[in-house]
Structures are given as structure tokens and as C-alpha cells.
Amino acid sequence: MPKLTRTGYEIGSSEAGAIILHATAFQSREEVLDMHKKALAGVETVDEKVFSKNALRRGTHLEHSVAAWAAEELSEVHGVTAKMWEPTKAYQRKDLRIASSVDRIIELASPLYIPGGDGNDFELSGEGICEIKTDFYHTNKIKPEWAVQVAHQMICTGHKWGLIICMSQKGKLHYYPVKRDEKFDAVLIDAYKEFWSLVDTDSEYPPSATTKNEPEAFELADVAPEQVAGVQEICQDYLQANAESNRWRKVKEEIKDNLIDLLDGMSVEKLRLSGFEITSKSVLKDKKEYVNTGEKYESQSFSIKEVSHE
């Protein structure tokens, strides 16, 4: 669904993960903080434009289809009639300065039982929220930032459960239930209070080893096991080629230095011998720092080319 929350005034659900986890694959909490400060100052950031455009594109081309597919699968496979609808406005908690654009509200006509990671089934009944994901590097498990996002949404909407529906790269739907937890709600609310305190006082988060925005590493064996052997061979070839390239680069530089010294010692700029022509000369080039500075610097021009003698 398109972004309906207001940067600078409300923390959105997609930002909650970065604030709680310190960073996600898309942004760090420092970047979220900076974006809100700039929005309050009337500065629209590039990231904000990109996120909005991508969210709209995803919603238009994938979200509606996955939602319809899930409703059909829940009915045919699980025997549960699910009614879904898309909210047209963001859910707000003005007291916490948070809001959420929810993909769908889902209403189940009968209880839905979904296997949990602990071996027990989750029972979902009545009305909840539905978050739709398309993940083409899916590893058959819920991402932490997804769980935080849904927890944030439940604080905003007041619902007691949420259902994440993810379409994976194999064209399969995965269902991840999230139950509301009061203790976790308290953790989120404390983090939001800290965030707005930093915004209001124009302060920063303390330095942390976890603030670097590192992408998540995926196990190829989990995502595409049939490609492991081929990719291993390619990686080995690359490292070998890189080692050979470095070795020959050093050899090339040594030969080049020796030939430059030879021509310098003979006080010539060009030397011809059977089958080759060697050129080595100093040239003056314009010094540039984004624009031409008018200054010059000396550079060594060197070349060897094969020539034919008639």
C-alpha cells in the first residue's frame, strides 16, 4: 500500500524495524532520525521519494494479486473464508506520535490454525491485520523487521493478532502469525519516546557497533540449493583469476619501470626495435577538482605496441 504516514510527525511501521533493531537491510535508525529531522525542516530527501515510488509500484503490481490469491488459498486449502479489505487512511496513535499504513484488514469466518515454530498451532479468529510481502530470497522464516512492523501496526490499530503473507521466489505463499505481546509493546513505546526526544532536541543516537547498515547474508543452500556447486566453482575461478591478475599487475609494473629507466638513461622518448615500439614521455595535464582549476600536474605517458617492419 502507498505510504500514508507523515515523515517528521509520525513513525511509520516500515521505520519501526530500524528503530528497534538499530538497522534493517534498507535503513538504519540514524537514517530514519535524519529523515524526520529534515522533513520537519522542510527538506524532502531522495530516500523518501524512492520509498514512496517503490511502495506504490509494489502495491499496484503485486499486493492486490497476492491478497486475492491468499484469500482463495485459505478457503480451498484451509477451509476458512477470509474477507480482506484495504484501509484508505493511516491508523494513528497521536499520543505516541506513530501511525501505520496497513496493507489489509482480514476477517476470518472461522478459526484458522497455523503451525508455529515451536511445534504448536497458532489459532487466529475474528479480525486482525494482514501484511503482504514478496520476498525473492526467502528462507522459509519470518524476518525480525517484519515482526516489529506488525507489532507496530497492532499498537496503532488495536488488533490482537496479525498475519504476514509472503510470496517467495518459488511462487509459494508462506503464512506467519504474530500475536500481540504487551511486554514487546512496552519495548517499542520506550524506543519511540527516545526517538522523538532526539528529534525534538536535535540530538543523535550514541555510537553503536550495530548502527552500520549491513545487508542480511542469505544461505544459498536455503534459497537455491541446486546452484551451490556451480556458484562454488565460479567463486574459486574468480579468486584464482584475481590472484593471477594481481601477480601479473606487479610484473607489468616492474617491466614498465625498467623500460622507463632505460629510455631515460638514453635521453629518448621513443625507441624502436625489431617488432616493437616503446614510448615514454612526461606530459602536463590539467588539474581538475570537479572543475578545471587552471593548474597543471606532471604525468608519465607510457606505451608499448607491436609494429611491423617493411
N, C-alpha and C positions, 0 to 999 in steps of 0.2 A: 504494500500500500504506500502511496506517496507520503512524504513527511508532512505531518500536520502540527508538530510541536514547534515552539518558537525558541530558537537559539538565543541565549542571553537572558531568557526569562524562565525557561523550564528545562530540566534534564529529561531527555528523551530516552526511551527504552533501549535503543541501539547504543547509547552512550554509557549506559549503566555498567555494562561489562568492563569497559576500560577503566571506569572509576573504581569498581570493586576489585578487579583483578590486576589493576595498575596498567595493563596493556592487553590488547587483542591483536589479531592479525592485521587489523585495519587502522587502529589508532591507539595512542597512549593516553593516560589520564591528563598528562601535561598538555597534549594537543587539544583535548576536549576543553580544558580550562582556558587555554589561549583562544580557542574559537569563541567561547562565550564572552570573554573579555572584549574581544574585537567586535563582536556583534553589539554589545552594549555601547561601544564607542562609535557605532555606525559603519564599521568596516566589514564588508562581506568577503569572506575568504573563498579561495578557489575550492578547497575541500568541501565547503558547504554546497557549492553549486554542483560539484561532481556527485556527491552523495544523493542529492535530490534527483538529479537526472537518472542516475543508476537505479534508484528505488522506483521511480516512475516506469522505467523500461522493464524492470523485473516484474512489477505488478501487472503491467499490460500484457506481457507475453507469457508469463509462467504461472503467476499466483492464481489466477482465476481457473486455469486448467487443472492445476494440482488440487485445488479445493473441490472442484466438481468430481474429479477422479476419486479423491478420498471419500467423499460422501457416498459415492457409488460402491466403493470397496467395503466401507463399513457396513453397508446394507447387505451386500451379497456375500461377503466372507464372514463377517462377524454377526450378522443378523440384527444389527442395530440401525434404526433410522436416525440419521443426523441431519438436522436443519442448520444451515450456516448462513450468516448474513454479514455484510461488510459495514462497519460503522463509518459514518461520514464526518465525524468530528473526533478530535483527540479527547481522551479521558484525562481530567486534570485533578491534581491534589494541590490546590493553591497554597495550603498551609505548609507543604513540603517543597514547593516550587518544582514539582515534577509533573510530567504528562506522558501520555503514551498513545501512539498510533497503533491500534490493534488490527491485525490482518482480518480476523473473523471472530465473531461470537458464534459458538457452537452449542446447540441444544440437542441433547440425547433423549430419544423417546423411551429408552430402557437402559439399564446399566451396561456399561462397556468394561470388559475386563481385559487388561493389557499386561503381559508378563513383565515383571520388574527384574532389575539386575541381581536382586537378592534371592531370586527363585520364587518369590511371592507375586501374586497378581495385584495390580492396581485396579481399584474399582472407581470408575468415573460415572457420575449420574447427574442429571439435570443440566444446568447451564454453566459453561466455562468459556475460556478464551482459547483461540486456536492460532498458533504461529506457524506460518508456512515457510519452509526452507527448500532451496535447491542447492545441493552440495555435490559437486562432481569429483570430489576427493574424499568421499565419505568412508569412514572406518567403522561403521556399524555401532557407533556410540554417540551419545549426546555431547556437544561441546559445552564447556563451562559457561562461556558467554551467552549461549542460548538459554541455559537455565536461569542465569541472572536476568536476562531480558524478560523472560516470562514472569519471574518473581516480581520484577518492577511493574509489569503490566497488571498483575493481580493486586498490588498495592493501590494502583490508580483506579482500577475498575471495581474492586471489592470482591471479585470472584475467588472461590476457594480452590480451584484447580485450573490447569491449563494443559493443552495438548499440542506438542510440537509434531508437525507432519513434515517429513523430509523426503524429497525425491532424490535418490542417489544417482551416481553415474551409470549404474546398471539398470536404470529405469524401474526401480522398485521403491515403494513407499515404506518408510520406517515411522513408527509411532512411539513418541516419548512423552509419557505423562509427567506432569510436575505438580505436586501438591503444595499448597501454601503452608509456610512454616513461620510462626511468629518470631522465633529466635533469629531466623535469617532476615526477616523483615526489619528487625531492630538493627542488624548489621548494616543493611542498606540505608536505613534512615540516618544513622550516625554518619555514614560516609557522605550522604547528601548534605548534611549540615556542615561538615568540614569543607566540602566543595564550595558551597555558597559563601562561607566565611572567607575563603581565599579569594573568591570573585569580588566580594564587597569591600575587602581591604586591599585589593590589588596585590595579593601575596602569591607565593608559589609553594608547590609541594616540596618537602625536603628531599634532597638527593637520595635515590634508592637504586640498588642494583637491579631491581625489577622494572625500572621505568623504560628501559630500552625496548623499542617496538620490534621484537624478533618474530619472524613468521613461524607458524607451527610446523614441525617436522612430521611428515607422514611416512609410515612404513609402506614401501612399495608392495611388499608381500601381502599386506592387508587390502590395498587398493586394487592392484593389478598383478596377482601372483604369476600369471603366465608371462610377464615381461621381465621378471627378475634376472634370469640367465642372460638375456640379450643386453640388458642395461649394464649388468656387471662387466660384460666383455667390452662394451663401449667405453665404460669408465676406465678400465685397465688400458685400453688403446689410447685414450686421451692423455692419461698420466704419462704413458711411455712416450707419446709424441711430444708432450710438453717438456719432458726431461731431455729428449733429443734436441728439441728446439733451443732450449737454454744452453746446451753444450755447444751446438753449432753457432749460436749467437756469440759466445765467448771466443770461439775460434775465428769467426769473421772479424770481430773487433781487433784481435791480435794481429791478423793478417793486414787489416786496414792500417793500423798504427805503424807497422813495419814498412809498408809501401809509402805512406806519407813521409816517414823519416827518410826513405830512400830518395824521393823526389826533392824533398827539402835540402838534403845533402848535396844534390846535384844542381840546386837552384833552378829547377824547371817546374812548370805546371802541368806539362803533358809529356808522356813518354810512350813510345810505340815500340813493340817488339813483335816477334812472329806470332800472329793470331790474336794479339790483344792491344788495347789502347788504354792507358791509365791516365786519369785526370785528377789533380789535387790542387785546389787553389782557395785562397781566402776571399770571401765576399762580404760586403756590407749589406745588412738588411735593416728595414725599418723596424724599430722597436714599437710594439703595439700593446696597449693595455685597454682593450675594448675599443679605443680609438687610436689613431696614429699620433704618437707623442712627438714626432719630429726627430727623435733620437735614433742613432744607428748602433748596431752591435755586430761584432765580427763572427762569422760562421764559416766552418770548414766545408767546402763542397768537394765531394769525392765520388769517383765512379770508375768502374772497370767495364769495358764492353769488348765483345769479340769483334774482330774486324777481319776482313779478307784481303789478301794481297794479290793484286792482279799483275 
